[in-house]
Amino acid sequence: MQRALTLCLLLNSTLLPGQVDITQKLYSPDELKTDLRFLVSTLENIHPNLYAATSKEKFYQDVEALELGLTEPITRLEFARKLIPLTTALGDGHTSVYFPQEERSEFLKQGGKVFPFDVLIRNNRLYITTNYSSDSTLTGVVEVISINGLRTPELLNQLRPYVSAELDFYRDIRIQRSFRSLLWYVLGYADSYDLELVINDLPVRKYVEGITSAQFQAAALHRLVNQNAKPYSLTITPERFAIIDFRSMTDKKRFARFLDSAFQVIRNETIQHLAIDIRNNGGGNSQLGDLLFNYITDKPYRQVDRMEVKASKEMKHYFRQRYVKWYMYPLMPVAVFNKQARLYAFGKPGKIQVVEMKKLIKPKNESLKFKGQTYLLVSHYTFSSANMLADAFKCYNMGTVIGEETGGVLIAFGDVIPIQLPNTGLAAGCSYKKFIHPCSDDTLRGVKPDVEIVSEPADKVSGRDPVMEYLKEVIKN
């Protein structure tokens, strides 16, 4: 048995004759050009308004320039470096080509060392917020002036084309959350790092060794033990107010059970002030927002005023593959009786169906409905379905919004169809819906808080939370 298991592992980890390591394979110019044309065609098929943020003429100029530059065989990682900026320039935070994960995994598996810090980007400046390195002198407020000779403003300008976003500040949020991997994917930085720093107002130069994936995971796990990593949790503070830390809009059934339990505790404890914290929520299933509203408001509302859905062969294939099981095929004709299902199953490619959400949703009369003061905590990271929640909360006056402007916008594209390029296998995603949210206007903006509070780099380093401090003071008074 043990021998058989060992043999299987060897076969799975060893390339057979004729096989080529996908992370090292070189793709011909013709293969790359085929992938490029496939990508452009597929994006145009799927997206309801691909050229909302950039002109078709400019996009095609960039496509032509990229195609003309494909003259030599290159790896798919090198191809991704050329291709991703083409899609992020479209200005849709849900539409992009992604860096290939296998190359990164192979680098880490071979003992490659990564940047040993978490960072904060603020006003085009870069700060270290968490130190995983062996250098214990990097304490207090540490600003990064340059990495490997590349000064911070130029470094950030080189990373920004690889991240999709509608708003500039949300682009930087995404960069800081993926900074470690982007340094490797975009710039090839690895193993050791030459840093120019300012530590507590004093200029310092440091040569810092990177850390392996195993070292980083061990350090990150240690931090998670001391932090809340659950998708949602309830805390009752010594000041007698409740905090629902809502980090991820996933698992509708589990969230329903959590809400029932949490609001039972809130009722039993006679809590009068409730903070719902979605500062670390990047979205998910918007139906979880509806479940939450059942417990905090009696006001009718809707999260979307209008939705525009584009039919395409890719959308219909994705819909059938994901939602229609083989035993449901005989029932497919029934879809003609439902307008939206008819579009998904039989819609003519290129047709855009406008769905007007005329009815307001009336929250269920939950026996555990909270009657006290409700506060919603938001940040630049609040995005997608979490942004929808924040917009409805503010638009229908369910309470007070505190924090930073959200990273999502009020007229947004979303609901992503996955794409895979035929030759390189690079993955991408493309929006096939447009959402117009309540209280939106022609301004490209997120949900603006009623009370704006911005954390400083020193707050991040020390663990101080000025939003919570403000909230405690408000409740106290």
N, C-alpha and C positions, 0 to 999 in steps of 0.2 A: 504493500500500500504506500509506504513512504517513498520507495523507489519510483513508483508510478507518478506520485505527486511531484517529485523532483524533476522527472522527465518532462511532465507537462509544463512546469515553470520554465525549464530550459527552452522548450519549443516555443513558448509564448514570448520569451525575451530575446530570441535569436532570430535574425533575418534569414529566411530561406534563400536558396540560390535563385537569382533573378530578381529578388526583392530589393528595393532601394529605400534607405532611411528617409522618410518624408521630410524630416527636419533638415536634411543635407541635400536633398534632390534639387537639381537645377532644371528650371522650366524654360522652354524655348520661347523666343519672342512671339511666335505664332500662338503658342498655348496661352501666354499672358494676354495677348490682344483679344483672343477669343473670350477669356474670362472677363476682360474689361467691357467688351461689347455686350456680353451676357448680363453683366451687372447693370449697365446703363439701361438696357431694354427692360430688365425685370423691375428696376426702381420706377421707371415710367409706367409700367403696367399696373403696379400696386398702389403707388402713392396718390392720394386725392388731389394734391397740389404741390408737386415736387419743386416747383420754381417760385414758391411763395417768398423766399428770403433772398434768392439770387436769381439772376436772369438765365434763361435757357441758353442765350447766346454766350454768356460768360462761361457757363458750365461746359458747353461743347468746345469752347476754346481750350479749356483746361483738359478735357478728355483728349482732344487732338494732340496737345503738347505732350501729354503723358504717353500716348500711343507712339508718337514719333521718337520718344526717348527709350522705347523698349527695343533695343538693338542687340543686346547680349543676353545669354542665359543667366538667370538669377534665381535665388531661392525664394520661397514664398514669403519668408519674413521680409526680405528686401522688397518684394512686390507689395506687401502690406504697407510698408513705409511710404511707398509712392501712392498707393490707392486710398488709404484712409483719409488723407486731407481732402480728397475730391468729394467724399461723402459728408464730412463734417462741415464743409463750406455751405451745404444746403440749409443749415440752421435749424435742423429738427433734432431735438434731444433724444428721440427714439429711433432715428435712422442713421445707420453707420455700418461700415465694415469693421470687423473686430480683429485684433491681433491673434495669431494662432497660439493656442495654449500648449501644444505638444513641444514646441521649441523651448518655451520657458521651463516646462516640466523637465525636459532633458538637461537643460543647463543646471537646474537645481539638483537633479538626481546625480549629476557628475560632481557635485560639491561646490558649485558656483556660489559666490558670496554676494549678498545683496546689501543695499544701503541700510545702515543699522539705526535709522531714526524715523519717527513719525514727524510730519511737518504741518505747518499752518501757513497759508498764503493770505497775506493781507496787504492791500494797496501796493501790489507788485513787489512786495518784499516777502522773504521766506524765513520762517522761524522753526527751530526744533522744539517739539512739544513732548516727545518721549524718546529717551535714550536707551537703546538696546545694546550699545557697544560696551567694550571693556574699559573705556575711558571715563572714569568717574568724575573728572574735572568739569565735564560739560553740564553744569547746573545753572539754574536761574534762567533768565531770558537770554537765549542764544539765537542771534540772527545770522543767517547764512549769506555771506557776501558773494562767494563763488564756489563752484564745485569743479574740480579738475581744470581750473583756469577759466571756466565759463561763468561770467558774472550772472547773478540771479535774473535781472530783467531779460537778458538775452536767452538764458536757459528756459525761462517760462514761455517766451515767445516761440521757442523751438518745440515745446511740448503742446502748446495750445491747439495747433492744427490737428492733433490726434485725438481730440475729445469733442464729442458732439454736445451742443447745448444751444438754447435760444438766448440765454442771458449770460453776459460775460462773467459775472460773479459766480454763477452756477458752474460754468466751465472750470473756473479755478478750484471750486469745491471738489469737482470730480478729479482734477489733477492731484490735489493734495491727498485724496483717498487712494489714488493709484500711483502715487509718486515713486514708490520703490520699484514697481514693475515698469513704469514708463521710462525711468532712467536707463533701464536695460533694453527695452524694446526700441526706443527711439534713438538713444545716444550710444548704446552699447557699453554703458558704464557698469563695471563689475569689479569684485575682489577688494580693491582698496580705493580710498577717496582722499584727494588733496583738497582740504577745506580752508577757505578764508572765513573767519567768524568774527562776530563782535559778541563777547560774553560780558554781560552786565556793564556795557558801555566801553569795554576794553577790546581793541583789535587783537586777534590771536590767529595763528596758523596751525592747523592740525592735520596730521596724516593718520587717517582712521581706517582700520581693517574692517572689511565687511563681515557679515555673519552668514552662516549657512541657513538653509531652510529649516533644518531641525532645530538649530539654536533659536531662530526667530519664532517658530511655532511653540517651543517650550516657554519662551519669554511672554509671548502673546497669551498662551493658556494661563500662565500665572496671573496676568493682568485681568483676564476674563473671570477668574475665580473671585476677584475682588470687585468686579463690576457686574452690572446686570446685562446678561447676554440673551435673555428671553425675549421673544417677539412682543410680549405684553405682560405687564405686571402691575400690581397695586401696592402702594406704600401709604401708610398713615403716619404723618410726621408728628413730632412732639408738640408742634404748634396746633395740632388738631385740624389739619386739612389733608385731603386725599390727593395723591398723584397717581394717575394712570400713565405709565411709561409705555407708549404705543410705538414700537420700533419697526414693525413690519406688518403689512396688510396681507397676511397669509393664513390659510386654514380656517375657513368660515365656521365650520362646526366647532372647532376648538375655541375660537374667539367668542362664539355665542355662549359656550359654557363658562368661559372666563368672565364675561360681562355679568352673567347672572350671579356668579359667585362674588365678584367684586362689588356689585351694587347692593348685594345683601349685606356685606360687611359695612359698606358706607351707611346703609340704613340703620344697622344695629349700633353703629358708633355715633349716630346722630351728627354726621359730618355736614357742615354748611358751606364749605368751600372745596371745590374740585378743580384740579389742574390736569389737563390732558396734554401730555408732552409728546409732540410729533416732530421734535427737532432732529431726530435721527431716523426719520421715516422717509424712505425713497420711493414708496408706492407699493403697488400690488393689486389686490382685488378691491375695487371700489365698493362692493357690496358690504364690506366690513364697516365702511363709513355709515351706511344705512342702519346697520345693526346698532352702532354706537348712538346714533341720533334718537333711536327709540327710547333710550334711557336718560337723555339730557334735555329734550325739548318737546313741547306740544305743538310747535309752529310747523305748518305745512312748508315743504321745501322741495327743491330738486337740485341735484348735483350737476346736471347738464341741461341747458336750454335747447340746444339743437346739436344734432350729430349728422355728419355727412360720411357715408360709407361707400367706398368704391369697390365695385365688383371687378374681379380679374380671374384668370384661370388659376393663378397662384393662390388667390384667396379661397377659391372653391376647393382646390386640392387640399389646402391646409385645414379648412373647415371639415371636410369629409374625413380626412386622416385622423384628426384629433377628436371629433365629437360624434362621428357616425360609425357605429360598430357594424360588422357584417350582417348581423341579424336584424338590423334596422333598415337595410336597403329596400325591402318590400314596402316600407312606410314612407319612402322618400317623396312620392307624389303628394302626400298630405301637406308637404311644405308649401305648396302653391296657395294654400288658404291663409298663410301668415305672411304679411308683407316683408318683414325682415328676413325670415327664414327662406322666403322665395328668392331673395337677392343672394343669400349665401349658397343656396343649392343650384339655382338656375339663372342667376343674374347675367345679363349680357356684359362681356368684358368691356371695361371703359365706362359703364353706367355708374353714375353717382346718385345714390338714393339719399334724400334729405329726410331725416326723422325729426320731427318737431315734438319735443317733450312738453305737451300742453298741460298735462295734469301735474299738480303738485303731489308729492308723497306725504301722506298724513302719518306721522309717527304712531306706532302702536301704543295703546294705553297701558304701558307696563306698570305693574303694581309696584315695581321698584324704581320708578322714575325719580330722578334727582331733582329737587326743588330749590336747591341753594344757588350760590354764585359759581359760574363755570368760567374757567380761563383756558385758552388754547395757546400752547407754547410752540412757536414756529421758528425756523431758521432758513438760511440759504440752501440747506440740504433738502428741505421738504419739497417733494417732487411727485409728479404723476398723480396717482390716486390719492396720495396724502395731500397734495395741493388741491385736489377737488374737494376733499373734506374741509380743508381750511377755508376755501372760497365759500362753500355753502354755509359754514359756521358763521363767517363774518357777514355775508350778504343777507342772511335771515336773522341777524342779531341774536344769536344764541348765547353770546357772552363776550368776553374781552380777549382780543388777540394780542399776545405779547411776544417780542423777540425781534427777528429780522425778516425782511421781505423774503417770500418763498422762492425757491429755485424754479418751480414750474410756472407756466404762464396761463392766462385766462382764456386765450384762444390757442388751442394746442393740437398737435397731431399725436396720435398714439395707437395703441393696440397693434402689436408688432407681428409681422409674418416673417419667419426665418427664411434665409436664403443661403444656399451653398454653391460656390462657384465650381463649374464642372471639372476644371483641370487641377487647380491648386487646392481645391477643397476649402478655401477660406470661407469663413462664416460671416454673415451679415444679417441685419434686421431692417425692416422697412415698415413704417406706419401705413395702415390702410383706412384709418378713420381721422376725421377732424372733429374736435369737440369745441363747442362754444358754451362757456360756463356762465352762470348767473352773475350779474353785475359787471360783466366784461365790457370793454370799450375798444377803441382802435389802438390803444396804447399797448406796446409789448412790455408787459410787466407781470410780476407775481402778485400774490396777496400781500398787501401792505399791512403791517401790524397797527393796532390802535395805540400801542405803547412800544416804541422802538428801543431796544437795548442791544448793544453790540459788545461782544466780549473782546477784550484786548489779549495780545499774546501772553502777557503776564498772568492773566486769568487762567488760560489754558494750561500753563506750566504748573501753577500752584493748585489747580483743581477748584478754584473759586468759580461759582456760578452766579453771576450778577442778576440773571433772570429770576432765579429762585430767591435770591436775597430781596429783590424788589417785591416779589409776590408775598413773601413773609411779612414785609413791612406794610404792604397794602392791607393784608388780612388783619394784622395786629392793630392797625388804626381804623 
